[in-house]
Amino acid sequence: VLMSNTFIRSVKNDIILLSSPILLLPLPLVVGTSEAECAYVIILMAVYWCTEVLPLAVTALLPALLFPLFGIMESKDVCMQYLKDTNMLFVAGLMVAVAVEHWNLHKRIALRVLLFVGVRPALLMLGFMGVTAFLSMWISNTATTAMMVPIVQAVLEQLSNSEAELPQILSSEEQLQTSESDGKQSEGQGPQSAKEAEEKRRMCKGMTLCVCYAASISGTATLTGTGPNLVLKGQMNQLFPQNGDVINFASWLGFAFPNMIIMLTLAWLWLQFVFMGFNLKKTWGCGTVKTEKDIAAYNVIREQHRLLGPMSFGEISVLGLFILLVVMWFTRDPGFVAGWATHTFNTKAEFVTDATVAVFVAVLLFVLPSKAPRFCPRRSRRFEPATNQSASPAPRLLSWKVVQKKLPWGIVLLLGGGFALAKGSEVSGLSKWMGDQMAPLQNIPPWAIAIILCLLIATFTECTSNVATATLFLPVLASMSQSIQINPLYVMVPCTLSASFAFMLPVATPPNAIVFSYGYLKVADMARTGIVMNIIGILCITLAINSWGKAMFDLDTYPAWANATGLST
């Protein structure tokens, strides 16, 4: 029996890979409609995405194979879906993020903030979450977590080591006095040590867990912060081409950033309560002086910052380009006022988009030098090239070799596969059919529909990629909203955010896996804490979508653009 179980486990992926397409064959063979054939492709991809029997990006290529075979779409039409404006926004935005990582700018920002907030447990956790949140808004959640957790571990180890070294500071007389009274203290010493050890364990759990939670939460704040946000933008442009660019960098930041702040604050308070309690004196340092371990931990952060040295010309240049990118994104077409592109480029059509801005800044990374030009009259001495290298040109801020190595190219195919699925669902009529089946939902209040869908997606995303989750659900939600005549954004926006709320399992998202790998946490710890985080997230989304979200996106009305689908273009 044991050998049989081992054999089954070893070939499980092969069984799923081969049996799934066969078991689903009644859909195209028996039903035989175009809708059923498209459903076959979508269900097959959902199974492969959930079980990961194929790499996610490879599964995303299946529409390019199966849609032409079933006669749903021509091959040239399917393949065009794989590189759209949203994909270019993603690629160019990630190039800027790669440059930030390449020049270690993210680590410098992290250490500077930690030096500012100090090492009291509550403030230290706030510092870790704040830094992680800011960085994760612009670079990948995985890269941010991978960079932050070693810093967290170094600080925690120093706190522990400095406590262990404190007895050595005692003089011989004090040690003698301690040994003389050992008989009286020994009874209480054991429980006290056990209590301190438990407090340390709990603090380690809280400090590491706060990093992956902050990364997942803050990725939702910007359009390029995480994959589902870009899936939403792409699906909106695909399914509702006349939407007037309702989802852009500025509008998304205006909606999602306040939600992120509320969620981060509640997450911080929740982690405080679970792992450290609300002891103001101990965790906040109210009315106390710095201890040896506080000073030692602070010195660790300061030493790591010192080792980075002064900012180089390359770092300053990348920081300047990063700021330029954010400013140009925000001012392109803010919505509440005309932007720089509104009347200059976009009077007749949406010629300049967020992708145009991102590509412009990304190209500059390959143009600008990493050292101060020789003709620069005021350059600092630290920017001067070495004498024997003065004749050679300075390397650029970013090289294609670095981009090739660090950019997650698979996500580009994953996004493209989602757009192909959405187009296939629309062309085949599957989207309309599914929307019609959901017509009875119009008797339920829209806010209740949104909550139910958020719960469903937050549960589903624990088991599969957040991008795959958004890709599968958003076209269905768009059809449903058309069928029951509610603003598509009322359900699509909260469900997009919910796709990033993978807080419960180590396998749910790479940041969770990174934190779990350090050995401080058990699955039960993540599950107990994460289920409350999911509830907090859904409550925050409900508040956001029914308050400032309604005002920003005019969610109480059914927009004219919701009736115009991509089939007409």
Secondary structure, 3 states (H helix, E strand, C coil): CHHHHHHHHHCHHHHHHHHHHHHCCHHHHHHCCHHHHHHHHHHHHHHHHHHCCCCHHHHCCHHHHHHHHHCCCCHHHHHHHHCCHHHHHHHHHHHHHHHHHHCCHHHHHHHHHHHHHCCCHHHHHHHHHHHHHHHHCCCCHHHHHHHHHHHHHHHHHHHHHHHHHHHHHCCHHHHHHHHHCHHHHHHHHHHHHHHHHHHHHHHHHHHHHHHHHHHHHHCCCCCCCCHHHHHHHHHHHHHCCCCCCCCCHHHHHHHHHHHHHHHHHHHHHHHHHHHHCCCHHHHHCCCCCCCHHHHHHHHHHHHHHHHCCCCCHHHHHHHHHHHHHHHHHHHHCCCCCCCCCCCCCCCCCCCCCHHHHHHHHHHHHCCCECCCCCCCCCCCHHHCCCHHHCCCCCCECCCHHHHHHHCCHHHHHHHHHHHHHHHHHHHHCHHHHHHHHCHHHHHCCHHHHHHHHHHHHHHHCCCCCHHHHHHHHHHHHHHHHHHHCCCHHHHHHHHHHHCCCCCCCCCCCHHHHHHHCCCCCCHHHHHHHHHHHHHHHHHHHHHHHCCHHHHHHCCCCCCHHHHCCHHHC
